[in-house]
């Protein structure tokens, strides 16, 4: 078990690591050749020019202004300077509201830490219970004297913990109420003032019933002309273009290799043409001329793409029983999206369409009837994933409880008794080990969410986030407590009656605070500092820039600004909120470590949102009800655990007063759910009518059909047309002798989605995709 000295060593290691990350970041961000890595958002907006275009040769790559290095932390106040309304205009409401989750942590825990240290720490510390327990072979350390474990059984001092539990719960609910109200108003204001977007007028209809006499497109048009005659405008059927998307992805990969070998030949001092092997990844197979090989393969793929596109657009089997239906007004779309369309509730199912950037196209062809089966399969798979992950959690806890292991494994004693090694192993290793075990979890959970058939990136991230939180709750929190208790109190478990085991667990649960402090320092201090360094995007950008970049457009595509990563960031925040609420009344010494995390993370992510992240979609803070619900869950868990802990302390006179606390918290949650959640799940018809009226007054001649008819065409069709235009241009340019043509590449080209590979929509003649 980690002592105060062990935690001091761990804190020193993590603070030093964070400081090194900040210094390296400060140096790298000032170098001109890294400018597109650390400020990509401004390049994508067209508001920043590359500093490598002018000046001396050395200045193109190295910043020679030594005064700028002295202000290596000036990015922190700069990140806090932008006001929230400007931040919303700059980065979107999702990003601004995401930052408010960190602010909630600060608002909740800063007052709590002062109260806990002023009231509970003196109450806990001025006892000698743990000194007497040590004689009974119960493992503890000096830091546990600040916890509730140091209060003797049947003590009247437990009244102070109960009173503080009520105070902390009331304060948390008050903060949540104000934040829910604030975010709901921000969302409504954002929806009322945002620019026109296709998803405001569009509904996704699924489970279109088959008809022997009409095609899917004709059936959709007929249904909505009959049932929404005054508001229906146009529609776009959903194609199963996944095979076409795979061919385009393969062609793009081949094109990158072709560019690489052409650049390699042009930079070579000799005239030797590069060679490659025809096998997988170029590792085996026959050696051939690389440039000729990839040119031939790209020609073959181009022909396959043309054939596949023709098949998809004309084969009725490629058309799915779903369509994006657009209306003349937002009011008409709101009525359709929020009402039942047929007497049979299983057909003509309507919901708000995601914005075009948010659509996850590979899942649109999934038949609606398969979704329930897929989600059941993934539910079972997630259960087993969570259950079997207890094994590495137990291994981590074995590192966290060296004293307990020494009692059953004396041969380890010579190794762990070295003071510095023991401090590093007990105070630092458990946190880093747990973080390593969790590295691949977000990827696994995102794959599971995709398999379940969610049709938007936002819903994929919210689903993955909910499972990540549940996984953290069961494994990281409860699993660490259960397995850690078993390791630390192993000797007690083996030498006492079964009726005394719950009592031992009750004493031991607060002692796991040292493990969680270690984890917070590794993940929440050094981990957040490493986030700003962006080492992976930095390496990938320079590799692409050296091997693949030929034009400004290539350079923009080489940038990887990334996004917030709601599916990983929000569950991390929720875990820390859970730890803070649970240990606020149990072991208040953990709270300052959490406050440092929230403060540091708020500054770092504000900087990243302003300068780096390019959000892939805008959901207008639709995730906030999930955030609120998980904090309420954490609050109830903290109340129930305190109730169970006091029951092991035989505080019969005071413990029953905690029974009302979860009931009151649930009642508060029901009130907030009824009062504020409709603003996140439905669109008020009054708001829709007001926006429509204002738009008609400002733009009476708006051609809405021209704006909407190509918005929801599959991105692969846009890519095919762009490639055809590019190839025809190159052919004309090569044949032109008298009048050379100059084509300037688009600046501000939106970065393709990392999940879908699709680019932003461009205008496309919809008649080309019409049914035969």
N, C-alpha and C positions, 0 to 999 in steps of 0.2 A: 504494500500500500504506500502510495506517495505521501511523503511528509512535506512540511513547508519548505524545507531545503530542496527537495526534489522538484517541487513546483517552481521554486525560484530558478533552478537550473533550466527547466523547461521554458519558463518565461524569458530568460536571457537568450536562449537559443532562438526562440520564435521572434523576439523583438529584433535581434541581430539579423535574422533572415529577412524580416520585413524591411528593415532599414537598407539592407543590401539590394533588395528588389527595387526599392524606391530610387536609390542612387543609380543603379543600372538603367532604370527607366528614364530618369532625368537625363542621363547621358545620351541614350539612344534616341529619345524623342527630339533632341536638338540637332541631330545629324540630318542634313538635307535629303540623303538617299533613303531615310526612313520616314519621310514626311507622309507618304501615302499609307503607311501602316498605322501611324498614330493619329492621323487626322483624316481618315477616308470619308467621313460624313460630309465634310466641307467640300471635298472634291466632287462627290456625287451630286451635291447641290450646285456645283459650278461657282462656288464662292472662294475658292482657293486655287492658286496657281503653283505649279511645281517650282521650288526654289533652285532647281538644278539647271534652269534654262539660261541663266545669265551669271556673269562674274567670272573670276579666275577659275582655273581647272580644279584646284584643290577645294575651293569653296563650294563646288558642286557636290562634294561628298562629305566634307568635314566642316563643322561649325567652328570658326576660329575666333569667335567672340567669347573670350574667357569670362567676361562679366556675367554672361548668361548662365554659366555653370555654378556661379555662387548662389543663384536663386533657384536651386533645384527643386524646391517645394512650392514654388509660386503657382503651380497648377491647382493646388488645393483651394486657396481663396478664389481663383478664377472659376473653379467648378461651382462654387457657391454663389457667384455673383449674378448669374442669370436668373431673373424672377420667374415664378412658375407659369404665368400666362405666356411669356415668351418661350419658355421651355416646351409648352404644349404646342405652340405654333411650329417650333423647330423640330421636335421629335415625336409629337403625337401624344394623345391622352393616355394611351397604354403605358408609355414610358414614364410620364409624370406621376401617374397613380401608382405604378410599381415602386417608385421611390418613396411614396408615402407609407409603404409597409415598413420600411426602415425607420421612418419618423414615428410610426406607431410604437415600435419597440422602444425608442427613446422616450416618448411621452409616457408610456406605461411604467418603465423601469427606473427612470431617473428619480421620480418622487418615492417609489417603493424602496430603492436602495437606501435613501436617507432614513426613512421610517424603520426599515429592518435593522439597520446598523445602530440606530438610536434606541430601539426598544428590544428587539429580539436577541441581538448579539450579547448584550450584557446579561440578559436573562439566561441564555444558554451557557455562557462562559463561566458564570459564578456558581458552578456546581462541580462535583467531583465524581460523577457517576461512572465515567469511562475509566478513571483510575482504578475503581473497584472492579469493573468488568474485566480489566486486563488480567487480573488474578484468576479469572474463569476461562482463560484462553480465547477470549473474543478479541480479534485483531482490530486495532484502531491506531490513529496517529494524532499528533498534536492539533492538526487542523480540525479534527472532528469535535474538539472541545467547543467550537463555535456553533455546533449544530444542535438540533433538538435531541440527539442521542445522549447528550450530556445532562439532560434534565431527568431526575429520578422519577420512578413510577409513582402514580397517584399524587403527583405534585400539583399544587394550586397554580403553579406558574404556567400551566398549559392554557389557562384562561387568556394569557397575553397572546399566544399563538392563534387562538380561536378569534379573538377580537381583530388581530391583524389580518387573518384570513378574510374576514368580512370587509375590512377596510380595503385590502388589495383587490378583492373581487368587485366591490362597488366602484373603485377607481378605474379598473380595467373596463367595466361595462360602460362607464361614462365616456371614456376615451373612444371605445368602439361605437357608441351611439353618435357622437359628434363626427367621427370619421365617416361612418356610413351615410350620415346626412350630407356631409360635405362632398363625398365622392358621387353620391346620387345627383346632387345639384350640378356638379361638374359634368357629369355624363349628359344630363338633359340639356345643359347649356351648349355642350360640344355638339350634340346632335342637331340642335336648333341653329347653330351658326356655321357648321362645317360646310364646305363646298359640295356641290352636287357630285354624287357618286352612283355608279350603276346599282349597287346593292340596295340603295334606298328605294328603288322602283322594281326590284326583282325578287321573285319567290322561286324556290326550288320545289318542284312537285315530283314525288316519287310514287312507285307502285302504280304506274299508269296501266290500266287493265288492257289486255290484248284485244284486238278487234280484227275479225276476218276480212272486213270490207275496207278498212282504212289503215294507213300507215300510222306509226306513232306520232309523227309530226302533224299529220292531218287530224288525228284524234285529239291531240292537245289543243290545236287551234279551234276545232269545232266545240270542244267542251267549254273553253273559256269565252268564246264568242257568245255561247248560249247563256252561261251562268254569270259572266261579268261583261255584259255587252257594252257598257258605258266606259269601262276602264281598261279592258285588255288592249295591248298594243302590239306585242310581238313575242316570239319565243325562240329558243335555241335548244334542239334536242341534244342529249348527251351521247357521245360516241365512245365506244371502247377502243381507244387509240393507244393502249399500252404497248402493243407490239411496235407501232410506229415510233413511239417515244423511245423504246429500247434501241431501235435502229439509229435514230438520231443521236442518242447518247454514245453509241458505238462509233458512229462517224466522227463525232466531235473528238473522241479519244484518239482515233486514227489521225485526225487532222493535227492534233497537238504533237503526235510523234513525227508527222511529216514536217511540221514547222521546226521541231527540234533538230532533225537531221539536216534540213536545209540550212539552218543557222550554223550547225556544226561544220558543214562543208564550206560555207562562206567565210568562217573564221579560221579554217585550217590553212596552214602555210603551204601544205602540199596539195596536189590535185587529186589525192586518193579519195574516192567516194566511200561514204560510210556503209558498213554492212550490218545486217541484222539476221537473226534466226526466225524462222516462220512459226516456231512453236509458241506456247503460251508465255507471255511476258518477255519474249525474245530470249528465253533461257535454253531452249533446245530446238532441234529441227534443222532444216537445210539453211545454209548461209546464202543470202541473196543481197542484191543491191537495195539498201534500205529505202531510198527515195522512190525508186521505181516500184518497189513492193507496196509501199503505202499509197502511192498514186493509183495503182491498180486496184487495191482493196477499197479505196474511197470511191472510185468509179463504180465498182460493183455495188457498194452500199447505196450510192446515189440512185442507181437503177432500181434497187430493191425498195428504196424509200418512195420513189414515184409509184411503183406498183402497189405498195402497201397503202399509200394515201388514196389511190384510186379505189382500192378494195374497201377501205374503211368508209369512204364517202358514198359508196353506191351499194354496199352489201347491207340488206335489211338486218342481218344478224349482228352487225356492228352497232346498231342503234339500240340503246338501252331504254327500258321503260321509265325514263326520267327526263325532265326538261327544265331549263331556266325560263320562267315566264315573266315578262316585263309588262308593266302597266303604265298608263298615261300619267298617273299621279301617285304620290307616296301614300295618300289615303287609300286608294284602291289596292295597293300592294299590302298595306297594313291589314285591311279587312280580309284579304285572301290568306295571308300568312297566319293569321290568328283565329281562323274559323275552320269548322269542318266542312269539307266540300261535297261529301256524298253521304247518303244514308248508310252506306257500308263504310265503317270507320277504318277499314284496312286498305282502302284504295284511295287514289287521288290525295295522298298525304302531302301537306304543304308546310313549309318552314321558310324563314327568312334565308335568302341566299347569302353565303359569305361574299365579301368583296372579292373581286377577281384575283387579287394577290394572295388571298387567304385560302383559295380553293386548293384542296389536295386532290388533284386530278386522278391519280392512280386508283383511288377508292370509289370514284363515282360509278364505275361499271359494276361494283359489287351488288348483286341482287338484294333487295331489301329483306327478303325472307331469310337470307343467310346470316343477317347481322346478329340475331338472337343466338344462333348456334355458335358463331364465332366468339361472341362475348362470353358465352358460357365456358367454352374451351379455355379462353384466356383467363377467366376467373379461377378455374381449377389450376391452370399452370402457375398463376401468381401465388396461389395458396402454397403450392409445393416449393416455389422459389423462396418464399418467405420462411417456410419451415426449415428447409435445408440450409439456409444461410445462417441458422443458429450455430452451425459447426464452426465457421470462421470467427463468429462473434465470441464463442467460447475460447478459441485460441487467443484472440486479442485480450480477453479478460485474464488469461493465464499470465500474460506479460504484466498486466496491471496489478496483480496480487502476488508479488514476489515473496512477501512474508508468509503468506498462506502456503505457497509452494515449498518453501524451505522446510516447513514442518513435515510435509509428506515426501519431500525429495531432498534429503540433506546433501546429496552429492553436488547440488547446484550452489551450495552456500559459498565455496571459495571464489566462485566467479562473481556472484552478485554482491558480495560483501565489500568489494572495492567501491569506495564512496562515490567517486564521480560516475563510474559505470552504473552503479545502482541508481543514482539520480537520473541519469539519461534514460535508462530502461524504464524506470517507474514513472517518470514525469513526462517523457517525450515520446517513447516508442509506442505506447498503446494508442495515442491519438493518430500518429502517422500510419500505423498498421491498419487501423479502422478506415482511414481515408483511402488507403491503397485498395482495400477490399471493395470499396464503394465506387471505384473509378468507372467500371463498366456497367454499373446498374442503370444509369440514365439511358444509355443506348439500348439496353435490353427492354426497358419499360416503354421506350418509344417504338420499338419494333412490335411489341405487343399491342400498343394502341393502334398502330397502322393496320395490323391484322384484324382488329375489331371493326374496321370499316368506317372510321370517322372521316368526314368529308372536308374538313378545314384544318389548317395548321393550328389555329387557335384552339379548336376542340381537341386536337391531338395533344397539344402541350398541356391543356387543362387536365385531360385524362391521365397523362403520364405524371403530372404533378400530384394528383390525388393519390395515385398508387405509390409514388415515391414517399409521400408523407405517411401513408399507412405503413409502408415498409420501415421507415425510420422510427415510427412509433413502436412497432412490434419488436423490431430487431435491435436498433441502435439504443432505444430508450429502455423498454421493458426487458429485452434480451440481455443487455449489459447489466441491468440490475439483478436479474435472476441468476445468470451464470456467474457474475462477479460475486454475489453473495455466497453462492455455493463454494467458490474457490476460497474466499477470504475466511469463511467460518467453517471450513471443512472439518477441522478438529472438533469444533463444537457440535457439528451435525452428527459426527460419529460417536460421540460420548454423552449424548443427552436423549431424553425420552422424546417421543414424537410430539407430545403436547407442548414441549418447550421450543420446538423449531420455529413456529410463527413469531414467537417472542424474539428469537435471535435475528430473524429476517427483519423484524420491525426496527431493531437497533441498527442493523447493517445497511438498510436502504439509504439513509442520509450519508453514509460513508462513501457511496459511489460518486459523490460530488467531486472528489479528486480526479477520477477518471474523466468525467465530463469537462472539468476545467482544462485538463490536458488536451482533450479533443477540440475544445473551443479555441485554444491558443494555436493549435496546428491548422485547423480548418478555417477558423474565423479571423485569425490575425495574419499568419504567414500566407495562408491560402488566398485571402482577399488581396494582399499585397502582390502576390504572384499574378493575379488576374490582370492587373494593369500593365504588366510587362508584356503580355501578348506574345509569348515566345513562339508558339506554334504558327500563328498568322505571319509573324515576322520572317520565319525561316521559309515558309511556303511562298510568300510574296517574292522574296529574293531569288528563290529557285525558278519560279515562273518568269520573273523579270529577266533572268539571265538566259533561260533556254527557250522561252515561248513568245516573249513580247516582241511585236514588230510595229504596232501602231498604238495610238493613244487609247483606242477602244480595247485592245488587248491588255494594256496596262491597267485600265479600269477594271476589267474582268479578273485580273490577277489579284486585285485587292480582295481581302476577306474581312469585311468589317464585322461580320457576325451580328448577333442580336442579343437581346436581354437573356434569353434562355430561361423562360418562365418555368419550364418543366424541371429545372434543377435549382434555380435560385430561390423560388418561393418556398419549396419544401425545406430548404436549408434554414431560411428565416423562421419558418414555423417550428422547426425543431428547437431553435434557440429560444423562441417565445415559450414553448412548452417547458424547457428546462428552467427558464427564469421563473415561470409561475409555480412550478412544482417546488423548486428549492427556495423560493422567497421566504416561506415560513419554516422551512426545514433546515437549510444550510445557506444563510444569506451571503456567505463569503464568495459564492459563485457569481453573484449579481454584477460586481464591477467588471468582471471579464466579459460578460454579455454586453454591457453598456459600451465597452471599448469596441467590440465587434460592430454594433449597430452604428456607432459614430464613424468608424473607419470605412465600413461598407457603404454608408450613405455618400460620403465624399468620393470614394473611388467610382462607384457606379454612376454618380451624377456626372463625373468627368467623362466616363465611357459613353454615356448616353448623349452627351453634348458633342463629343468629338469623334467617336468611333462607331458605335452600333447603328446599323441601318435596319430598323424594324421591318420585318417582312410583311406585316399586316397591321391593321388597326381595328380593334374590336370595341373601342370606346369603353374600356375598363369593364368588359363583361365578366371578368374573372373575380370581381370584388366580393360577390356573395360567397364564393368558395373561401376566400381569404378570411372573411368574417366568421364563417362557420367553423373553420379550423382553429381559430383563436378561442372561440367559445368551447370547442371540444377540449382544447388544452386546459382551459380554466376549470372545466368540470372534472377532468382527470386529476388536476392538482387538488381539488376539494375532496375527491374520493380517496386519493392516496393519503391525504392528511387525516381523514376520518379513520382509515384503516391503521395508520401509524399510531394515532392516539389510542385506538382500541387495544393495541398491544402494550400500551403504557398504563393500562388499567385506570384511565382517567374517566371513570364512569359518570362522575357528576358534571363534567364539562363537555365530553364528546357528543352527546345527543344534540347539542345546540348547533352542530354542523349539518344536521340532516336537512334543514331548510335551505341551505346555501345552494346545492345543485338544483333544487326545485325553482328557486327564485331566478337562477341563471338561465334555466330552460325557458321560463316564462318571459324573461327579457329577450331571449333569442327569438321566440315566437312573435313577440311584438315587432322586433326589427325586421323579421322576415315578411310580415304582413304589411309593414309601413313602407319599407324601402325596396324590397326585392323586385316588385313589379316594374320598377324603373329600369331594371337590368334584363328582364325577360320579355317584356312587351313594349310596343311603341304606341304611345297614346294617340288616339285618332285626332284629338284636338291639336296636338303638336304637328301631326302630319298635315292637317288642313291648313294651319297657319303657314307652314313652310311652302306648301303648294300655292297658296294665295299670293304670298310675297314673290315667289318666282314668276308667276304669271304676270304680275304687275311690272316686274323688272325686265323680263324677257318674253314679251308677248309672241314673238315669232320664233321661239326656240324649236329646233328640229330634234325632238327628243328621240324619235325612232332612229335617226341616223347615229345618235349618240349611244343608243343601247343595243342595236342589233348585232354588233360585233364584239360586245364587251365580254360575253361568256363563251366565245369560241375556244376550243381546246388550244393551248399554247403551241402544241406541236404543229398545227396548221400555220400559225404565224411564223414559226421557225422555218418550215418548209418554204414558205413564200419569200422570207428574207434570204434564205440560201439561194433560191432560184434567181432573185434579183441580183444578188452578189455575183453569182456565176455568170449571168448574162452581162453584167457590167464589166467583169474581167475580160469576157470574150470580146466585147465591143472595144475595150481599152487596148487590147492586144492587136486588134485589127485596125485601129485608128492610126494613121500615119501622118496625115496633114494637120489635123486638129487634136492635139493631146487633151485628154480630159483629166480634171482634178476633182477628186471626191474627198471631202472633209469628213472624217469619221465623227459620229455623234458624240458630243460630250454628254455628261449626265446620264449615260445609259444605265437604267436600273440594274442592279446586280441580280442575276437569276437566283431563284429560290434554291437553297441548299437541299431541300427535301424533294421538290418537284422537278427542278431543272428547267422550269419554264421561265420565260422572260415576261416583261410587262406587256399587256395587250397593245396591238397596233391595229389600224383600220384594215379590214379584210372584206372583200366582196362576199356577202353572205350567199349570193345566188350560186356561187361555185360549189357550195356545200349542200345545196337544196336536194331534195329527194328526186329520183328519176320519175 
